[in-house]
Amino acid sequence: MHVNEVKYFDAIPIDSYGPGFFRIEGKILKSGIVCSRSGVSSWTGYKDLNILEELQYKIDVLFVGTGNEICQVPESFCKRLQEIGLALEIMSTPSACRTYNVLLSEGRRIAIAALPVDER
């Protein structure tokens, strides 16, 4: 079997995640995250809109990771981001991380805002 190395060029992939943390560029972040070509930041959740509003015109899609399972996000959160033109894809954090990394390797203009998974 031939295995191709994935190249992210100037992008920042998510190395891994686990209960209460994300590993990005070898660093552990014990919070929610926002990650894009612009960088990585802590994210406190759905009321923390300022950092997401800065992505306006820089991305085509924002993946929102809701934790262990997919769940509804506040309507005010969706409405505000749609008002500024961000397309949202809401999914569980594991799915959001995988999808983000795959599309990032294709050079897509994307970002992720994800809450950490809980211990099960």
C-alpha positions as CSV (number, residue, x, y, z in Angstrom):
1,M,0.0,0.0,0.0
2,H,1.3,3.5,-0.9
3,V,0.8,6.1,1.7
4,N,0.9,9.8,0.8
5,E,2.2,12.3,3.3
6,V,-0.4,15.0,4.1
7,K,0.9,18.5,3.7
8,Y,-0.8,21.5,5.3
9,F,1.6,24.1,3.9
10,D,1.0,27.3,6.0
11,A,-2.1,26.0,7.7
12,I,-2.5,24.8,11.3
13,P,-4.0,21.3,11.7
14,I,-5.3,19.8,14.9
15,D,-2.8,17.2,16.1
16,S,-5.1,15.5,18.5
17,Y,-7.8,16.0,21.2
18,G,-8.9,14.2,24.3
19,P,-11.0,14.8,27.5
20,G,-10.7,18.5,28.1
21,F,-7.9,19.4,25.7
22,F,-6.7,19.9,22.2
23,R,-3.1,19.5,20.9
24,I,-2.1,21.9,18.2
25,E,1.4,22.5,17.0
26,G,2.6,20.3,19.8
27,K,1.0,22.6,22.5
28,I,-1.8,21.5,24.8
29,L,-4.8,23.9,25.1
30,K,-7.2,23.1,27.9
31,S,-10.2,25.0,26.6
32,G,-12.3,25.3,23.6
33,I,-10.4,26.5,20.5
34,V,-10.7,28.5,17.4
35,C,-8.2,27.5,14.7
36,S,-7.7,28.9,11.2
37,R,-4.9,29.9,8.9
38,S,-4.7,33.1,11.0
39,G,-3.7,31.2,14.2
40,V,-5.1,29.4,17.2
41,S,-7.0,30.9,20.1
42,S,-8.8,29.8,23.2
43,W,-12.6,29.9,22.9
44,T,-15.0,30.0,25.8
45,G,-18.1,29.0,23.9
46,Y,-21.1,30.3,22.1
47,K,-21.1,33.8,23.8
48,D,-17.5,34.4,22.7
49,L,-18.3,35.9,19.3
50,N,-15.6,38.5,18.9
51,I,-12.9,36.1,17.8
52,L,-15.3,34.4,15.3
53,E,-16.4,37.8,13.9
54,E,-12.7,38.4,13.0
55,L,-12.9,35.5,10.5
56,Q,-15.4,37.5,8.3
57,Y,-14.1,37.5,4.7
58,K,-11.2,35.2,5.6
59,I,-13.1,31.8,5.4
60,D,-15.9,30.2,3.6
61,V,-17.0,27.7,6.3
62,L,-16.8,27.5,10.1
63,F,-17.0,24.1,11.6
64,V,-18.5,24.2,15.1
65,G,-17.6,21.2,17.3
66,T,-20.2,20.8,20.0
67,G,-18.4,18.3,22.2
68,N,-18.9,14.5,22.4
69,E,-22.2,14.6,20.5
70,I,-23.8,16.9,18.0
71,C,-26.3,19.1,19.7
72,Q,-28.2,22.3,19.0
73,V,-26.3,25.6,19.5
74,P,-28.0,28.8,20.6
75,E,-30.1,30.5,17.9
76,S,-28.5,33.8,18.7
77,F,-25.0,32.3,17.9
78,C,-26.1,31.0,14.5
79,K,-28.0,34.2,13.6
80,R,-25.1,36.5,14.4
81,L,-22.5,34.5,12.4
82,Q,-24.9,34.2,9.5
83,E,-25.5,37.9,9.6
84,I,-21.8,38.5,8.9
85,G,-21.7,35.9,6.2
86,L,-20.1,32.9,7.9
87,A,-21.5,29.6,6.8
88,L,-21.7,27.1,9.7
89,E,-21.4,23.4,9.8
90,I,-22.4,22.1,13.2
91,M,-21.2,18.6,14.3
92,S,-19.6,16.8,17.2
93,T,-16.0,17.8,18.0
94,P,-14.5,14.6,16.8
95,S,-16.2,14.9,13.4
96,A,-15.4,18.6,13.2
97,C,-11.7,18.0,13.9
98,R,-11.4,15.3,11.2
99,T,-13.3,17.3,8.6
100,Y,-11.3,20.4,9.4
101,N,-8.0,18.6,8.9
102,V,-9.0,16.9,5.7
103,L,-10.3,20.1,4.1
104,L,-7.4,22.1,5.4
105,S,-5.0,19.7,3.6
106,E,-6.9,20.5,0.4
107,G,-6.2,24.2,0.8
108,R,-9.8,25.2,1.7
109,R,-10.6,28.5,3.4
110,I,-12.0,27.1,6.6
111,A,-11.9,27.4,10.4
112,I,-13.0,25.5,13.4
113,A,-14.5,26.6,16.7
114,A,-14.7,23.5,19.0
115,L,-15.6,22.7,22.5
116,P,-13.5,19.9,24.1
117,V,-14.9,16.4,24.5
118,D,-15.7,15.2,28.1
119,E,-14.3,12.1,29.7
120,R,-16.6,9.1,29.2
